[in-house]
Amino acid sequence: MAKLFVPLPKTLTFMERRFVQFITRHRLFNHNHRLIVAVSGGADSMVLLWLLHHLKYDIIAVHCNFNLRPGDCDLDQQLVERFCQEKNIPCRIKSFDTVGFARENSLSLEMAARQLRYQWFEEIRRLLNADYILTAHHSSDNVETVMLNIVRGAGLKGLTGIKIQNNHIVRPLLWASSHAIRQFALLRQIPYRIDHSNHDISIPRNKIRHQVVPLLENLNPSFLKTMQQNLSIWNDWFSVASSQIDEYLHRSLTEENDKVIFRLLPNTQPELLRLSFFTLLQKLNYSGHQASDLLNFIQSQTGTVIKTSQHQFIKDRDKILIIKNHFNNKPITQSINAFPFETHTPFYFKAWIEPNTGQQLPLDANVAMLDFDNLELPLVLRRWQPGDRFFPLGLSYSKKVSDFLTDRKIPPYDKQNQWILTDQQKVIWIIGQRIDNRCKVTSQTQKILRLTIIPSEK
């Protein structure tokens, strides 16, 4: 049965009062909620566990043994088990082969441990019908995260730091500094263990913690407090900016299968345009540095193409086309040696020979009639390539296929995917556009090659 009222201890220390105020102000959870508490055995998580138990919340401790520090990991586990036994706190422990998991999934040890623990936490939450998973991230962690984001180029979102709540994950110590937490552990005689790997400055976060932050504190002794104030303002900025960015993306984005169309809407602030494109790129899994490098593509000329490992970016007047790469697709060509011929790849295409009876030439762009005796078999159906030339119907001189498509104002994406039909010597049909003048049907033509297509959906 839910606990409607739980009396708190009569006297609370400053730390305990701030903890309760933070939970209340942000409406994180109450005594009616069941809470999973992630406990590593370090000062931060042991203080969090102590506070929640002291304040009579419904808690279950969970501890991960990642087996990364021989001996130390087992001592961490023993501390958590002993503390929970003394306080009569339900406790779940799980041992992981972190090295094996990292190797199998091509992950760093840090990322492997993160995936393993959050996956298990969520399994436990569902199994025990708990409401939230609590972690002991604090304000110093938050500042370090923001500084790492700045170094890595994470954009505006990177300045917002760690969220207080992210779905079922809640961080009720995010207001407290690591120093205040250790002082409170000393005051309340809360046992904890020191992870000596936290002093390894080859790890970027540790380098910031032990080398960069102290330098900044020499310049401003209240640096951490100042950063907390900055984070509050930056989060407000981000909230306002993201609402405008989301609204712009809603109006400007169209998704078609593996193609995203980003429209450059008129009368839009250049800053909003750039931020919206940057946000879209991050949604497409580009890093901050990669997204920044691609921002200038907004000002590129029509027809400009940039290829990345994930996509092709094509500028087309007032829009940018972003097409997903398909690495397993080899260039498709069809060789045609005999007639009648019919295929459905890459689109419906049919060809057959008929006598010239003076029939009317087609007006439909998807139908072509050629003088069969002017062709050298086999014919080849393929996409156009740079350097391809032909004599457009009605002209006595050749023209590059690329220039012909540009003059016809074919959009860049369609231009890139234009199919042609060739014989062994020449281009004979820009499919759906124009035949070659040398293959046209005349009064001297005896056999006609009739071609018909049904274009694929764009």
C-alpha positions as CSV (number, residue, x, y, z in Angstrom):
1,M,0.0,0.0,0.0
2,A,1.3,3.5,-0.9
3,K,2.7,5.6,2.0
4,L,0.6,8.7,2.1
5,F,2.8,10.4,4.7
6,V,6.2,9.6,6.0
7,P,7.5,11.7,8.9
8,L,11.1,13.0,8.3
9,P,13.7,13.3,11.0
10,K,13.1,16.3,13.3
11,T,16.5,17.8,12.7
12,L,18.2,18.0,9.3
13,T,21.7,19.2,8.5
14,F,22.2,21.8,5.7
15,M,23.1,19.0,3.3
16,E,19.9,17.0,4.1
17,R,17.7,20.1,3.8
18,R,19.1,21.1,0.5
19,F,18.6,17.5,-0.7
20,V,14.9,17.6,0.2
21,Q,14.4,21.0,-1.2
22,F,16.0,20.0,-4.6
23,I,13.8,16.9,-4.9
24,T,10.7,19.0,-4.0
25,R,11.5,22.0,-6.2
26,H,12.0,19.8,-9.3
27,R,9.3,17.3,-8.3
28,L,11.6,14.4,-8.9
29,F,9.9,11.7,-6.7
30,N,8.2,11.2,-3.4
31,H,7.7,8.6,-0.7
32,N,5.0,6.8,-2.8
33,H,7.7,5.9,-5.4
34,R,9.9,2.9,-5.5
35,L,13.5,3.9,-6.2
36,I,16.4,1.9,-7.7
37,V,19.7,3.4,-6.4
38,A,22.9,2.8,-8.3
39,V,25.7,2.4,-5.8
40,S,29.3,2.0,-6.8
41,G,30.8,2.2,-3.3
42,G,32.3,5.6,-3.9
43,A,31.6,8.6,-1.7
44,D,28.9,10.1,-4.0
45,S,26.7,7.0,-4.3
46,M,27.2,6.0,-0.7
47,V,26.1,9.4,0.5
48,L,23.1,9.3,-1.9
49,L,22.1,5.8,-0.5
50,W,22.5,7.1,3.1
51,L,20.4,10.2,2.5
52,L,17.6,8.2,0.9
53,H,17.6,5.6,3.7
54,H,17.8,8.3,6.4
55,L,14.8,10.2,4.8
56,K,12.8,6.9,4.7
57,Y,12.4,6.5,0.9
58,D,11.4,3.1,-0.6
59,I,14.8,2.1,-2.0
60,I,16.6,-0.9,-3.5
61,A,20.4,-0.7,-3.9
62,V,22.0,-2.1,-7.1
63,H,25.7,-2.6,-7.6
64,C,27.7,-3.5,-10.7
65,N,31.0,-5.5,-10.4
66,F,32.7,-4.8,-13.7
67,N,35.8,-6.9,-12.8
68,L,38.1,-4.2,-14.2
69,R,40.3,-3.6,-11.1
70,P,41.5,-6.9,-9.7
71,G,40.7,-7.1,-5.9
72,D,39.4,-3.6,-5.7
73,C,36.1,-4.4,-7.5
74,D,35.4,-7.2,-5.0
75,L,36.1,-4.8,-2.0
76,D,33.7,-2.3,-3.5
77,Q,31.0,-5.0,-3.7
78,Q,31.7,-6.2,-0.1
79,L,31.3,-2.6,1.2
80,V,28.0,-2.1,-0.5
81,E,26.7,-5.5,0.7
82,R,27.8,-4.9,4.3
83,F,26.3,-1.4,4.4
84,C,23.0,-2.6,3.0
85,Q,22.9,-5.5,5.4
86,E,23.5,-3.2,8.4
87,K,20.8,-0.7,7.2
88,N,18.4,-3.5,6.2
89,I,18.3,-2.1,2.6
90,P,17.4,-4.5,-0.2
91,C,20.4,-5.0,-2.5
92,R,21.0,-6.6,-5.9
93,I,24.5,-7.3,-7.2
94,K,25.6,-8.3,-10.7
95,S,29.1,-9.3,-12.0
96,F,30.0,-8.4,-15.6
97,D,32.6,-9.6,-18.1
98,T,33.2,-6.0,-19.2
99,V,36.4,-6.7,-21.1
100,G,34.7,-9.5,-23.2
101,F,31.6,-7.3,-23.9
102,A,33.8,-4.4,-25.0
103,R,35.8,-6.7,-27.3
104,E,32.7,-8.3,-28.8
105,N,31.0,-4.9,-29.5
106,S,34.1,-2.9,-30.4
107,L,33.5,-0.5,-27.5
108,S,35.9,1.3,-25.1
109,L,35.8,-0.1,-21.6
110,E,34.1,3.1,-20.4
111,M,31.3,2.8,-23.0
112,A,30.9,-1.0,-22.4
113,A,30.5,-0.5,-18.6
114,R,28.0,2.3,-19.2
115,Q,25.9,0.2,-21.6
116,L,26.0,-2.8,-19.3
117,R,25.0,-0.9,-16.2
118,Y,22.1,1.1,-17.6
119,Q,20.7,-1.9,-19.4
120,W,20.8,-3.9,-16.2
121,F,19.3,-1.0,-14.1
122,E,16.4,-0.8,-16.5
123,E,15.8,-4.6,-16.3
124,I,15.8,-4.4,-12.5
125,R,13.4,-1.4,-12.6
126,R,10.9,-3.3,-14.7
127,L,11.3,-6.5,-12.8
128,L,10.6,-4.9,-9.4
129,N,8.0,-2.4,-10.8
130,A,10.1,0.5,-9.6
131,D,9.5,4.1,-10.7
132,Y,13.0,5.6,-11.1
133,I,16.7,4.8,-11.2
134,L,18.8,7.2,-9.2
135,T,22.4,8.0,-9.9
136,A,24.8,10.1,-7.8
137,H,26.1,12.6,-10.4
138,H,27.0,15.9,-8.8
139,S,27.7,19.5,-9.8
140,S,31.4,18.8,-10.3
141,D,30.5,16.0,-12.7
142,N,28.3,18.4,-14.5
143,V,31.0,21.0,-15.0
144,E,33.5,18.4,-16.2
145,T,30.9,17.2,-18.7
146,V,30.3,20.6,-20.1
147,M,34.0,21.3,-20.5
148,L,34.4,17.9,-22.3
149,N,31.6,18.9,-24.6
150,I,33.2,22.2,-25.4
151,V,36.5,20.5,-26.2
152,R,34.7,17.9,-28.4
153,G,32.5,20.6,-30.1
154,A,29.1,19.4,-29.0
155,G,27.3,22.6,-29.9
156,L,24.7,24.5,-27.9
157,K,23.2,21.4,-26.3
158,G,26.6,20.5,-25.0
159,L,26.5,23.6,-22.8
160,T,23.5,22.4,-20.9
161,G,25.4,19.6,-19.2
162,I,23.8,16.6,-17.5
163,K,20.0,16.6,-17.2
164,I,18.4,16.4,-13.7
165,Q,16.0,13.9,-15.1
166,N,16.0,11.9,-18.3
167,N,13.0,9.6,-18.5
168,H,13.4,7.1,-15.6
169,I,16.9,8.3,-14.7
170,V,17.0,10.9,-11.9
171,R,20.1,12.7,-10.5
172,P,19.1,14.2,-7.1
173,L,22.7,15.2,-6.1
174,L,23.3,17.4,-9.2
175,W,23.3,20.5,-7.0
176,A,26.0,19.4,-4.7
177,S,29.8,19.6,-5.2
178,S,32.1,16.6,-4.7
179,H,33.8,18.5,-1.9
180,A,30.5,19.0,0.0
181,I,29.6,15.3,-0.5
182,R,32.9,14.1,1.0
183,Q,32.6,16.5,3.9
184,F,29.1,15.2,4.6
185,A,30.4,11.6,4.4
186,L,33.0,12.5,7.0
187,L,30.3,14.3,9.2
188,R,27.9,11.3,9.1
189,Q,30.7,8.7,9.2
190,I,29.5,7.1,5.9
191,P,32.0,4.5,4.7
192,Y,33.1,4.7,1.1
193,R,36.0,3.5,-1.1
194,I,38.3,5.5,-3.3
195,D,38.6,4.5,-7.0
196,H,42.3,5.1,-7.8
197,S,41.6,5.0,-11.5
198,N,39.9,8.4,-11.1
199,H,43.5,9.8,-10.7
200,D,44.6,8.5,-14.1
201,I,45.1,11.7,-16.1
202,S,45.3,9.8,-19.4
203,I,41.5,9.7,-19.1
204,P,40.2,13.1,-20.5
205,R,37.6,13.6,-17.7
206,N,40.3,13.1,-15.0
207,K,42.7,15.5,-16.8
208,I,40.0,18.2,-16.7
209,R,39.2,17.4,-13.0
210,H,42.8,17.3,-11.7
211,Q,44.6,19.8,-14.0
212,V,42.2,22.1,-15.8
213,V,39.6,22.9,-13.1
214,P,42.3,23.7,-10.4
215,L,43.8,26.3,-12.9
216,L,40.4,27.9,-13.4
217,E,39.8,27.9,-9.6
218,N,43.1,29.9,-9.2
219,L,41.6,32.5,-11.5
220,N,38.2,32.3,-9.8
221,P,38.0,30.6,-6.4
222,S,34.2,30.3,-6.9
223,F,34.6,28.8,-10.4
224,L,32.3,25.8,-9.7
225,K,29.6,28.0,-8.3
226,T,29.9,30.4,-11.3
227,M,29.6,27.5,-13.7
228,Q,26.5,26.3,-11.9
229,Q,25.0,29.7,-12.5
230,N,26.1,29.7,-16.1
231,L,24.5,26.3,-16.6
232,S,21.2,27.5,-15.3
233,I,21.3,30.4,-17.8
234,W,22.6,28.2,-20.6
235,N,19.7,25.7,-20.1
236,D,17.2,28.6,-20.3
237,W,18.8,29.8,-23.5
238,F,18.8,26.3,-24.9
239,S,15.1,25.8,-24.0
240,V,14.2,29.0,-25.9
241,A,16.4,28.3,-28.9
242,S,15.3,24.6,-29.2
243,S,11.7,25.5,-29.3
244,Q,12.4,27.9,-32.3
245,I,14.7,25.3,-33.9
246,D,12.1,22.5,-33.5
247,E,9.4,24.7,-35.0
248,Y,11.7,25.6,-38.0
249,L,12.6,21.9,-38.6
250,H,8.9,21.0,-38.4
251,R,8.2,23.5,-41.3
252,S,11.3,22.9,-43.4
253,L,11.9,19.1,-43.2
254,T,10.5,16.4,-45.5
255,E,11.5,12.7,-45.3
256,E,11.1,10.4,-48.3
257,N,12.5,6.9,-47.8
258,D,16.2,7.3,-47.5
259,K,16.2,11.0,-48.5
260,V,15.8,14.1,-46.2
261,I,14.9,17.4,-47.7
262,F,15.9,20.5,-45.7
263,R,14.3,23.6,-47.1
264,L,15.9,27.0,-46.8
265,L,12.8,29.0,-46.0
266,P,12.8,32.7,-47.1
267,N,13.0,35.5,-44.5
268,T,14.7,33.3,-42.0
269,Q,17.4,34.6,-39.6
270,P,20.8,33.2,-40.8
271,E,21.6,32.2,-37.2
272,L,18.3,30.2,-36.9
273,L,19.0,28.6,-40.3
274,R,22.5,27.5,-39.2
275,L,21.4,26.3,-35.8
276,S,18.6,24.3,-37.3
277,F,20.9,22.7,-39.9
278,F,23.4,22.0,-37.1
279,T,20.7,20.3,-35.0
280,L,19.6,18.2,-38.0
281,L,23.1,17.1,-38.6
282,Q,23.5,16.0,-35.0
283,K,20.2,14.1,-35.2
284,L,21.8,12.3,-38.2
285,N,24.7,11.2,-35.9
286,Y,27.3,13.8,-37.0
287,S,29.7,15.0,-34.2
288,G,29.9,18.6,-33.3
289,H,33.1,19.0,-35.3
290,Q,31.6,17.3,-38.4
291,A,28.4,19.3,-38.2
292,S,30.4,22.6,-37.9
293,D,32.4,21.6,-41.0
294,L,29.2,21.0,-43.0
295,L,27.5,24.3,-42.0
296,N,29.0,26.3,-44.9
297,F,27.2,24.0,-47.3
298,I,24.1,26.2,-46.8
299,Q,25.8,29.0,-48.8
300,S,27.1,26.6,-51.6
301,Q,26.0,26.9,-55.2
302,T,23.2,24.8,-56.7
303,G,24.5,21.5,-57.9
304,T,27.3,21.3,-55.2
305,V,27.7,17.7,-53.9
306,I,29.5,16.6,-50.7
307,K,29.9,12.9,-49.9
308,T,30.4,11.7,-46.3
309,S,30.7,8.1,-45.0
310,Q,27.0,8.3,-44.2
311,H,25.3,10.5,-46.7
312,Q,25.4,12.6,-49.9
313,F,24.5,16.3,-49.5
314,I,23.2,18.0,-52.7
315,K,22.5,21.7,-52.8
316,D,19.4,22.5,-55.0
317,R,18.5,26.2,-55.1
318,D,16.4,26.7,-51.9
319,K,16.9,23.2,-50.4
320,I,19.5,20.7,-49.3
321,L,19.0,17.0,-50.2
322,I,20.5,14.5,-47.8
323,I,20.6,11.0,-49.2
324,K,21.6,8.0,-47.2
325,N,24.5,5.9,-48.6
326,H,23.9,2.3,-49.4
327,F,27.3,0.6,-49.2
328,N,26.2,-2.8,-50.4
329,N,24.6,-1.5,-53.6
330,K,27.0,-1.9,-56.6
331,P,26.3,0.2,-59.7
332,I,23.4,-1.4,-61.6
333,T,23.8,-1.9,-65.4
334,Q,21.7,-4.0,-67.7
335,S,23.1,-5.5,-70.9
336,I,20.6,-6.0,-73.7
337,N,21.5,-8.5,-76.4
338,A,18.2,-9.7,-77.8
339,F,14.6,-8.5,-78.3
340,P,12.0,-8.4,-77.0
341,F,13.5,-7.4,-73.7
342,E,11.8,-6.6,-70.3
343,T,13.1,-5.8,-66.9
344,H,11.9,-4.4,-63.6
345,T,15.3,-3.3,-62.4
346,P,16.1,-0.5,-61.7
347,F,12.6,0.4,-63.1
348,Y,10.2,-1.1,-65.5
349,F,11.8,-1.1,-69.0
350,K,10.6,-2.8,-72.1
351,A,12.1,-2.9,-75.6
352,W,10.9,-4.6,-78.8
353,I,11.4,-4.4,-82.6
354,E,8.6,-3.5,-85.0
355,P,8.5,-2.6,-88.7
356,N,8.4,1.1,-89.8
357,T,4.8,1.6,-91.1
358,G,4.9,5.3,-90.9
359,Q,3.5,5.3,-87.3
360,Q,3.3,8.6,-85.5
361,L,6.3,9.4,-83.3
362,P,5.5,9.3,-79.6
363,L,4.9,12.5,-77.6
364,D,5.2,10.7,-74.3
365,A,8.7,11.3,-72.7
366,N,8.6,7.8,-71.3
367,V,8.5,6.3,-74.8
368,A,11.2,6.4,-77.5
369,M,11.5,5.1,-81.1
370,L,15.0,4.5,-82.6
371,D,16.3,3.4,-86.0
372,F,17.4,-0.2,-85.1
373,D,19.9,-0.5,-88.0
374,N,21.9,2.5,-86.6
375,L,22.5,0.7,-83.3
376,E,25.5,-1.5,-82.3
377,L,24.5,-4.3,-79.9
378,P,24.6,-5.0,-77.1
379,L,22.8,-2.0,-75.6
380,V,23.6,-1.0,-72.0
381,L,21.2,0.6,-69.5
382,R,23.1,2.5,-66.9
383,R,23.4,5.9,-65.0
384,W,25.2,8.6,-66.9
385,Q,28.8,9.3,-66.1
386,P,31.0,12.4,-66.4
387,G,32.3,12.7,-69.9
388,D,29.2,11.1,-71.5
389,R,28.2,13.1,-74.7
390,F,25.5,12.8,-77.2
391,F,23.8,14.6,-80.2
392,P,20.5,15.8,-78.8
393,L,17.6,15.3,-81.2
394,G,17.4,18.3,-83.5
395,L,21.0,19.3,-83.1
396,S,24.0,18.7,-85.4
397,Y,26.6,19.0,-82.7
398,S,27.4,17.0,-79.5
399,K,26.7,18.1,-76.0
400,K,27.8,16.8,-72.6
401,V,25.0,14.9,-70.8
402,S,25.8,16.9,-67.7
403,D,25.3,20.2,-69.5
404,F,22.2,19.0,-71.2
405,L,20.6,18.1,-67.8
406,T,21.7,21.4,-66.3
407,D,20.2,23.3,-69.2
408,R,16.9,21.4,-68.7
409,K,17.0,22.5,-65.1
410,I,16.9,18.9,-63.8
411,P,17.1,19.1,-60.0
412,P,20.6,17.9,-58.7
413,Y,19.3,14.7,-57.0
414,D,17.4,13.7,-60.2
415,K,20.4,14.7,-62.3
416,Q,22.7,12.5,-60.3
417,N,20.4,9.6,-60.7
418,Q,19.6,10.1,-64.4
419,W,19.6,6.8,-66.5
420,I,20.8,6.5,-70.1
421,L,20.8,3.9,-72.8
422,T,23.9,3.4,-74.9
423,D,25.0,1.1,-77.7
424,Q,28.6,0.1,-78.1
425,Q,29.6,3.5,-79.5
426,K,27.3,6.2,-78.2
427,V,24.6,7.4,-75.9
428,I,21.3,6.7,-77.7
429,W,18.7,7.9,-75.1
430,I,18.7,10.1,-72.1
431,I,15.8,8.2,-70.6
432,G,12.7,10.2,-70.2
433,Q,14.4,13.3,-71.7
434,R,15.8,13.1,-75.3
435,I,17.1,10.6,-77.9
436,D,20.3,10.9,-79.9
437,N,19.8,12.7,-83.2
438,R,21.8,10.0,-85.0
439,C,19.3,7.3,-84.1
440,K,16.1,9.1,-85.0
441,V,13.5,7.4,-87.2
442,T,13.4,8.7,-90.8
443,S,11.6,7.7,-93.9
444,Q,14.6,5.4,-94.7
445,T,14.1,3.5,-91.4
446,Q,13.1,-0.1,-91.9
447,K,13.0,-1.5,-88.3
448,I,12.1,0.5,-85.3
449,L,13.3,-0.2,-81.7
450,R,10.5,0.9,-79.5
451,L,11.4,1.6,-75.8
452,T,9.0,2.2,-73.0
453,I,9.5,2.8,-69.3
454,I,7.6,3.3,-66.1
455,P,9.7,5.5,-63.8
456,S,10.3,4.4,-60.3
457,E,8.9,6.5,-57.4
458,K,11.3,9.3,-56.5
